[in-house]
Amino acid sequence: MQLQHGIHLGYCTNIHRGESWAETFHGLDQYTLQVKNRVCPDDQPYGIGLRLSADAAAELSADRSLVDDFRRWLDVNHAYVFTINGFPYGRFHGGRVKENVYLPDWTSQDRLDYTNRLFDLLCEIAPEGEAGSVSTLPGSFKEFDAESALIVENLRACHRHLEALREKTGRDLHLGLEPEPLGLFETSSETVNFFDQLTDGLSGNEQEAILETIGVNYDTCHLAVEFESASSAIGRLRGAGLRISKIHLSSALKLTPDAASLSRVSDFEEDVYLHQVVVRKGDEVVARFRDLPDALEDAEKTGDPGDEWRVHFHVPIHAQPEALFGDTRDHISETLDLLGGEPGWCRHFEMETYTWEVLPENLRSGDVVDQLAKEYEWCLGEFERTGLV
């Protein structure tokens, strides 16, 4: 939906299963329309944050009639697409994802081709003349030890594709690289350092051009997991001249690791997604673990779990998880405070609690539509509080 200052707000449809186009469209028709009817006034267009797998994107690209049918569906339902989540390339639900979510990474031609295709499709389905964004992974996964020079080469090739599309369509098209725990870059400082590599050796005009098309997808869960405040992280990114392409509104699990909470947090162990853990002791980050079982094993082995854990587990943003745990919704609030004080530096917002299927049952609010409606209610309240509605 459209808010003040040109802001678009939607939820990311990666919360629903959908690898083929038929499955993706089923989720839109079955669930997204129900959410729209709950949260969006009839006289307002409803913004959709679309997730398209590589297979679904290839199907749409190969069959013009599917694109035409989807555009008609959007028109009939007074809805529009303004952004696409291009981070997960392949299967994202129903089986082990873990580190495979980073494959293929940005060293691969397949990743470049997929991302370019998403932008081509966005130009077909987004409203005439409107800006469009795609979010993607932070280059690679740290454990892959990927070749940064090849990542830079492919991202520059994506930039050239976007420049050609922008000239052809007149649209403001931008890619957002998403810092994530144990991604190739995960903190705001590492992100700035990577963009220094991306622009290294370019002329001033070339640097300006590439930073217009390639920016940061700022996920409030991810930077909170890193124990960064919104003011310091966003200040560092914007101070370095980086564009905030899109903001993911999401909340992480946090806890004081005592015997009771460590016993209970094991309920969040599951076999589909990575749940990286960052540990703080005093004022310092002292450890990072690739997954929750690794952190629990280390705590039992060493007997020193630190003072606070931040767990990369996206929890519903409308409520505290339960008595033993906290959440990082304050990072969302602080982000919107910054935007309220200086509107305009980001216009694309997407709620992203993709973990619905793997949440402990007591954290699910009725059904997925009910949860999404409650998340909208909470987020719109925060936008209103900061003068953005």
C-alpha positions, -999 to 999 in steps of 0.1 A, spaced: 0 0 0 10 36 -5 18 58 25 32 93 29 63 106 11 61 80 -17 65 50 6 53 16 -5 46 -11 21 40 -48 14 47 -82 29 71 -105 12 53 -135 -3 82 -158 4 62 -167 36 41 -189 12 53 -220 -6 59 -215 -43 86 -227 -66 67 -230 -99 46 -201 -112 14 -221 -106 23 -225 -69 34 -189 -66 1 -176 -81 -19 -200 -59 -3 -183 -28 -12 -149 -42 -47 -158 -50 -54 -179 -19 -36 -158 8 -25 -124 -4 -60 -113 -14 -73 -123 20 -46 -102 36 -54 -73 13 -91 -75 22 -81 -73 59 -57 -44 59 -61 -23 28 -90 2 22 -110 -5 -9 -101 28 -25 -63 22 -21 -40 1 -44 -24 -28 -25 14 -32 -29 28 -67 -32 64 -78 -24 67 -107 -48 90 -137 -44 98 -155 -77 121 -185 -77 144 -190 -107 120 -216 -121 89 -194 -117 107 -164 -133 118 -186 -163 82 -198 -168 69 -162 -169 97 -151 -192 90 -179 -216 52 -175 -218 39 -140 -225 3 -151 -218 12 -158 -182 25 -123 -177 -6 -108 -194 -29 -129 -172 -10 -118 -141 -13 -81 -150 -50 -86 -155 -52 -102 -121 -34 -73 -105 -57 -48 -123 -89 -66 -113 -78 -68 -77 -65 -32 -75 -30 -45 -66 5 -38 -79 40 -52 -76 68 -28 -66 96 -51 -54 108 -87 -58 128 -108 -34 155 -123 -54 176 -138 -26 163 -174 -26 171 -188 -61 155 -223 -56 134 -241 -31 127 -222 0 101 -243 19 94 -279 27 130 -292 30 165 -284 39 176 -249 28 203 -239 52 235 -226 34 220 -236 0 200 -204 1 232 -187 -9 236 -208 -41 242 -199 -68 260 -170 -53 272 -139 -72 303 -157 -86 279 -175 -108 265 -165 -142 232 -182 -132 228 -157 -104 234 -128 -127 210 -141 -154 183 -148 -128 185 -113 -113 185 -96 -147 154 -116 -155 136 -105 -124 142 -69 -134 130 -76 -169 98 -90 -154 94 -62 -130 94 -37 -159 65 -58 -174 43 -61 -143 50 -30 -121 28 1 -127 39 23 -157 68 46 -147 70 34 -111 104 25 -95 112 -11 -89 136 -29 -66 150 -64 -63 168 -77 -32 195 -103 -33 221 -120 -11 253 -103 2 275 -116 -26 280 -151 -10 283 -170 23 315 -165 43 322 -202 45 322 -205 7 354 -183 5 341 -168 -27 363 -148 -51 353 -112 -45 367 -100 -79 342 -123 -97 313 -111 -76 323 -75 -84 325 -83 -121 290 -98 -121 274 -70 -101 289 -45 -125 274 -65 -153 240 -63 -135 245 -26 -132 250 -23 -170 218 -42 -175 199 -19 -152 213 12 -168 200 -1 -202 166 -9 -187 164 25 -170 172 43 -203 146 22 -221 117 25 -196 124 56 -176 121 37 -144 142 40 -113 154 4 -109 177 -6 -81 192 -38 -67 196 -42 -29 224 -64 -15 213 -77 19 238 -79 47 231 -111 67 248 -129 96 277 -149 82 271 -135 47 302 -123 28 294 -90 44 272 -89 75 279 -57 95 275 -21 83 313 -17 83 318 -49 62 291 -36 38 309 -3 33 341 -21 27 325 -43 1 311 -13 -18 346 2 -17 356 -29 -37 326 -26 -60 335 10 -70 373 7 -68 390 19 -100 359 36 -114 357 73 -123 337 96 -102 308 95 -127 309 57 -129 309 54 -91 279 77 -89 261 57 -115 267 23 -100 257 35 -65 224 47 -80 215 12 -93 231 -10 -66 225 -3 -29 216 -20 3 186 -41 13 185 -32 50 170 -60 70 162 -48 106 165 -83 120 200 -89 105 216 -57 118 199 -61 152 214 -96 154 248 -80 149 241 -58 179 241 -26 158 217 2 164 197 15 135 211 50 139 247 39 138 243 13 110 221 34 87 242 65 95 274 46 84 258 32 52 243 66 42 274 84 52 294 63 28 271 73 0 252 40 -2 216 39 -13 191 21 10 172 3 -18 147 -14 4 140 -20 41 129 -54 54 109 -50 85 116 -81 106 124 -90 142 150 -114 157 149 -136 187 170 -124 217 177 -139 251 197 -139 282 214 -173 280 205 -188 314 196 -224 321 158 -218 315 161 -199 283 188 -222 268 166 -252 275 136 -235 259 154 -220 229 161 -256 217 124 -256 205 136 -232 178 160 -257 163 147 -270 130 161 -285 98 151 -260 71 169 -226 77 201 -215 92 196 -196 125 230 -179 131 237 -168 166 258 -138 177 269 -136 213 278 -106 233 296 -104 266 298 -70 282 299 -45 254 317 -68 229 306 -94 204 326 -125 214 313 -153 192 294 -161 160 278 -195 153 265 -207 119 234 -223 135 216 -225 168 226 -261 176 263 -251 173 258 -223 198 239 -246 222 267 -272 220 294 -246 227 275 -232 257 272 -267 272 308 -275 265 324 -243 278 299 -233 305 302 -197 294 273 -187 271 280 -149 274 255 -122 284 231 -120 255 223 -140 224 208 -126 192 194 -154 170 187 -151 133 152 -165 136 126 -142 122 98 -140 148 64 -123 143 68 -86 146 35 -78 163 42 -94 197 69 -105 221 77 -142 215 72 -153 251 83 -145 287 118 -161 285 127 -143 253 129 -108 239 128 -95 203 143 -67 183 113 -47 173 130 -17 188 153 -17 158 123 -13 135 110 15 156 143 33 156 146 29 118 112 45 113 121 73 137 151 81 115 129 81 84 102 102 101 129 128 109 141 128 73 116 112 49 126 102 14 159 82 17 140 49 14 106 43 -2 103 5 -4 93 -14 27 86 -51 30 76 -71 61 95 -104 60 86 -131 85 92 -161 62 95 -186 91 58 -193 95 60 -230 88 88 -236 113 77 -214 142 70 -231 174 33 -236 174 26 -213 203 40 -184 184 16 -187 154 -13 -163 155 -43 -184 142 -34 -189 106 -9 -172 83 -34 -145 71 -42 -136 107 -5 -133 115 1 -111 85 -29 -89 93 -15 -84 129 19 -76 115 4 -49 93 -15 -35 122 17 -32 143 38 -17 115 12 8 103 10 19 139 47 26 139 45 44 106 17 65 120 36 72 152 65 86 132 43 107 109 46 86 78 9 77 75 
